[in-house]
Amino acid sequence: MSGQEFDAFSVTSREELAQYLLDLARSVESGEHPMENGTSVDYVRAAGYWVHDMSGFFANQGEETPKNPDWKTIAMIFAAAFVYE
């Protein structure tokens, strides 16, 4: 991936965030994107998978998937990544 593809400012949807995180993890694994702590890639990938599948979580809670995530949703992503990892 090029530096352009790592532009977090270009992420505008849940799907793009999931893909961004998964692409970042792949890039770290391939050595394209150096990371100080190589084991962090598992956490990043887990966050990407949860973001991709989070509509199932919200459906199980009887709630709609947030269209405009707030800070609470971001915290949930980080918490869920520990479980998915």
MDAnalysis code that builds the backbone (N, CA, C; Angstrom):
import MDAnalysis as mda
import numpy as np

u = mda.Universe.empty(255, n_residues=85, atom_resindex=np.repeat(np.arange(85), 3), trajectory=True)
u.add_TopologyAttr("name", ["N", "CA", "C"] * 85)
u.add_TopologyAttr("resid", np.arange(1, 86))
u.add_TopologyAttr("resname", ["MET", "SER", "GLY", "GLN", "GLU", "PHE", "ASP", "ALA", "PHE", "SER", "VAL", "THR", "SER", "ARG", "GLU", "GLU", "LEU", "ALA", "GLN", "TYR", "LEU", "LEU", "ASP", "LEU", "ALA", "ARG", "SER", "VAL", "GLU", "SER", "GLY", "GLU", "HIS", "PRO", "MET", "GLU", "ASN", "GLY", "THR", "SER", "VAL", "ASP", "TYR", "VAL", "ARG", "ALA", "ALA", "GLY", "TYR", "TRP", "VAL", "HIS", "ASP", "MET", "SER", "GLY", "PHE", "PHE", "ALA", "ASN", "GLN", "GLY", "GLU", "GLU", "THR", "PRO", "LYS", "ASN", "PRO", "ASP", "TRP", "LYS", "THR", "ILE", "ALA", "MET", "ILE", "PHE", "ALA", "ALA", "ALA", "PHE", "VAL", "TYR", "GLU"])
u.atoms.positions = np.array([
    [0.839, -1.186, 0.000],
    [0.000, 0.000, 0.000],
    [0.878, 1.242, 0.000],
    [0.434, 2.235, -0.664],
    [1.165, 3.493, -0.694],
    [0.761, 4.345, 0.494],
    [1.538, 5.377, 0.762],
    [1.210, 6.290, 1.845],
    [-0.170, 6.899, 1.669],
    [-0.573, 7.130, 0.429],
    [-1.889, 7.706, 0.138],
    [-3.007, 6.824, 0.690],
    [-2.834, 5.503, 0.572],
    [-3.874, 4.590, 1.034],
    [-3.950, 4.523, 2.556],
    [-2.925, 5.035, 3.247],
    [-2.940, 5.061, 4.701],
    [-3.465, 6.383, 5.235],
    [-4.091, 7.167, 4.385],
    [-4.627, 8.456, 4.785],
    [-5.929, 8.260, 5.558],
    [-5.841, 8.299, 6.855],
    [-7.025, 8.102, 7.700],
    [-8.075, 9.175, 7.445],
    [-7.670, 10.323, 6.943],
    [-8.624, 11.396, 6.676],
    [-9.562, 11.075, 5.524],
    [-9.217, 10.069, 4.741],
    [-10.066, 9.714, 3.601],
    [-11.164, 8.717, 3.974],
    [-11.146, 8.187, 5.191],
    [-12.155, 7.220, 5.629],
    [-13.452, 7.960, 5.937],
    [-14.529, 7.559, 5.242],
    [-15.809, 8.260, 5.425],
    [-16.966, 7.338, 5.792],
    [-16.699, 6.027, 5.925],
    [-17.790, 5.111, 6.257],
    [-17.272, 3.952, 7.097],
    [-18.198, 3.216, 7.672],
    [-17.831, 2.040, 8.462],
    [-17.091, 1.032, 7.595],
    [-17.574, 0.808, 6.380],
    [-16.942, -0.146, 5.481],
    [-15.517, 0.277, 5.137],
    [-15.318, 1.574, 4.897],
    [-13.979, 2.072, 4.584],
    [-13.055, 1.933, 5.786],
    [-13.575, 2.147, 6.998],
    [-12.751, 1.975, 8.194],
    [-12.329, 0.522, 8.343],
    [-13.260, -0.401, 8.168],
    [-12.925, -1.821, 8.267],
    [-11.843, -2.178, 7.252],
    [-12.019, -1.741, 6.012],
    [-11.040, -2.046, 4.968],
    [-9.704, -1.386, 5.259],
    [-9.718, -0.167, 5.744],
    [-8.487, 0.550, 6.103],
    [-7.697, -0.242, 7.143],
    [-8.372, -0.712, 8.191],
    [-7.697, -1.454, 9.251],
    [-7.152, -2.784, 8.740],
    [-7.939, -3.479, 7.937],
    [-7.484, -4.763, 7.399],
    [-6.321, -4.587, 6.423],
    [-6.374, -3.546, 5.587],
    [-5.269, -3.258, 4.666],
    [-4.005, -2.878, 5.432],
    [-4.174, -2.112, 6.503],
    [-3.040, -1.725, 7.331],
    [-2.390, -2.970, 7.935],
    [-3.198, -3.890, 8.448],
    [-2.660, -5.121, 9.033],
    [-1.899, -5.933, 7.987],
    [-2.478, -6.059, 6.786],
    [-1.811, -6.803, 5.714],
    [-0.476, -6.157, 5.344],
    [-0.463, -4.840, 5.296],
    [0.737, -4.112, 4.923],
    [1.841, -4.289, 5.972],
    [1.474, -4.314, 7.228],
    [2.452, -4.530, 8.293],
    [3.024, -5.938, 8.184],
    [2.159, -6.923, 7.982],
    [2.613, -8.311, 7.869],
    [3.565, -8.521, 6.694],
    [3.300, -7.823, 5.601],
    [4.141, -7.997, 4.411],
    [5.447, -7.209, 4.502],
    [5.583, -6.375, 5.529],
    [6.785, -5.572, 5.688],
    [6.747, -4.253, 4.945],
    [5.642, -3.997, 4.257],
    [5.485, -2.744, 3.510],
    [5.396, -1.535, 4.428],
    [4.772, -1.735, 5.562],
    [4.542, -0.653, 6.526],
    [5.187, -1.071, 7.851],
    [6.347, -0.507, 8.164],
    [7.017, -0.920, 9.398],
    [6.220, -0.510, 10.642],
    [6.262, -1.376, 11.634],
    [5.560, -1.106, 12.886],
    [6.500, -1.479, 14.023],
    [6.613, -0.607, 14.986],
    [7.518, -0.821, 16.108],
    [7.192, -2.128, 16.837],
    [5.913, -2.360, 17.094],
    [5.482, -3.570, 17.791],
    [4.739, -4.456, 16.799],
    [5.417, -5.453, 16.274],
    [4.848, -6.321, 15.251],
    [3.620, -7.091, 15.682],
    [3.443, -7.285, 16.980],
    [2.262, -8.024, 17.432],
    [1.010, -7.155, 17.425],
    [1.165, -5.876, 17.263],
    [0.002, -4.985, 17.199],
    [-0.869, -5.265, 15.989],
    [-0.289, -5.885, 14.980],
    [-1.029, -6.160, 13.749],
    [-2.250, -7.027, 14.035],
    [-2.153, -7.959, 14.969],
    [-3.301, -8.810, 15.304],
    [-4.442, -7.987, 15.883],
    [-4.104, -7.005, 16.691],
    [-5.112, -6.138, 17.299],
    [-5.777, -5.259, 16.239],
    [-4.974, -4.716, 15.337],
    [-5.508, -3.872, 14.261],
    [-6.445, -4.695, 13.373],
    [-6.022, -5.909, 13.026],
    [-6.857, -6.773, 12.193],
    [-8.166, -7.111, 12.919],
    [-8.077, -7.429, 14.203],
    [-9.275, -7.753, 14.983],
    [-10.244, -6.576, 15.005],
    [-9.728, -5.366, 15.150],
    [-10.595, -4.184, 15.121],
    [-11.265, -4.053, 13.762],
    [-10.528, -4.306, 12.703],
    [-11.097, -4.243, 11.354],
    [-12.216, -5.243, 11.154],
    [-11.994, -6.474, 11.612],
    [-13.043, -7.492, 11.479],
    [-14.281, -7.124, 12.286],
    [-14.090, -6.600, 13.492],
    [-15.248, -6.239, 14.308],
    [-16.025, -5.090, 13.670],
    [-15.325, -4.095, 13.168],
    [-16.010, -2.988, 12.500],
    [-16.816, -3.521, 11.324],
    [-16.222, -4.438, 10.572],
    [-16.918, -5.029, 9.430],
    [-18.185, -5.765, 9.866],
    [-18.125, -6.451, 11.000],
    [-19.238, -7.293, 11.460],
    [-20.079, -6.668, 12.571],
    [-19.838, -5.427, 12.921],
    [-20.503, -4.864, 14.094],
    [-22.013, -4.730, 13.949],
    [-22.545, -4.772, 12.755],
    [-23.994, -4.701, 12.603],
    [-24.660, -5.900, 13.283],
    [-23.995, -7.056, 13.283],
    [-24.516, -8.225, 13.985],
    [-24.566, -8.004, 15.481],
    [-23.547, -7.372, 16.019],
    [-23.534, -7.058, 17.450],
    [-24.713, -6.164, 17.811],
    [-24.876, -5.096, 17.045],
    [-25.956, -4.167, 17.356],
    [-27.324, -4.811, 17.156],
    [-27.471, -5.658, 16.147],
    [-28.741, -6.357, 15.934],
    [-29.058, -7.254, 17.126],
    [-28.036, -7.931, 17.655],
    [-28.242, -8.781, 18.829],
    [-28.632, -7.978, 20.063],
    [-28.273, -6.710, 20.075],
    [-28.627, -5.831, 21.185],
    [-29.976, -5.152, 20.955],
    [-30.583, -5.422, 19.797],
    [-31.853, -4.789, 19.457],
    [-31.695, -3.328, 19.079],
    [-30.516, -2.966, 18.582],
    [-30.229, -1.579, 18.227],
    [-29.827, -1.487, 16.759],
    [-29.932, -0.302, 16.213],
    [-29.467, -0.019, 14.851],
    [-27.960, 0.217, 14.887],
    [-27.284, -0.175, 13.827],
    [-25.860, 0.121, 13.714],
    [-25.700, 1.623, 13.520],
    [-24.855, 2.275, 14.328],
    [-24.693, 3.723, 14.203],
    [-24.207, 4.120, 12.810],
    [-24.868, 5.088, 12.224],
    [-24.428, 5.611, 10.930],
    [-23.303, 6.626, 11.129],
    [-23.359, 7.344, 12.237],
    [-22.338, 8.321, 12.597],
    [-21.818, 7.963, 13.984],
    [-20.798, 7.099, 14.052],
    [-20.299, 6.638, 15.347],
    [-19.846, 7.788, 16.237],
    [-20.042, 7.597, 17.511],
    [-19.588, 8.581, 18.492],
    [-18.414, 7.992, 19.272],
    [-17.983, 8.689, 20.279],
    [-16.843, 8.224, 21.063],
    [-17.129, 6.875, 21.720],
    [-18.353, 6.654, 22.137],
    [-18.743, 5.376, 22.740],
    [-18.512, 4.243, 21.738],
    [-18.881, 4.441, 20.492],
    [-18.700, 3.408, 19.470],
    [-17.225, 3.126, 19.237],
    [-16.418, 4.165, 19.224],
    [-14.983, 3.981, 19.043],
    [-14.405, 3.178, 20.203],
    [-14.838, 3.479, 21.415],
    [-14.390, 2.708, 22.576],
    [-14.817, 1.245, 22.452],
    [-16.018, 1.002, 21.932],
    [-16.505, -0.367, 21.738],
    [-15.633, -1.113, 20.736],
    [-15.174, -0.427, 19.694],
    [-14.305, -1.048, 18.692],
    [-13.017, -1.532, 19.353],
    [-12.409, -0.681, 20.152],
    [-11.168, -1.061, 20.828],
    [-11.390, -2.196, 21.813],
    [-12.465, -2.149, 22.570],
    [-12.776, -3.215, 23.523],
    [-13.035, -4.538, 22.800],
    [-13.783, -4.495, 21.725],
    [-14.108, -5.712, 20.986],
    [-12.870, -6.312, 20.333],
    [-11.931, -5.493, 19.927],
    [-10.715, -6.004, 19.289],
    [-9.941, -6.918, 20.226],
    [-9.999, -6.662, 21.526],
    [-9.326, -7.549, 22.474],
    [-9.950, -8.934, 22.464],
    [-11.256, -8.995, 22.284],
    [-11.961, -10.277, 22.240],
    [-11.699, -10.990, 20.920],
    [-11.717, -10.233, 19.821],
    [-11.522, -10.811, 18.489],
    [-10.079, -11.268, 18.273],
    [-9.116, -10.635, 18.979],
    [-7.704, -10.901, 18.736],
    [-7.352, -12.337, 19.066],
])
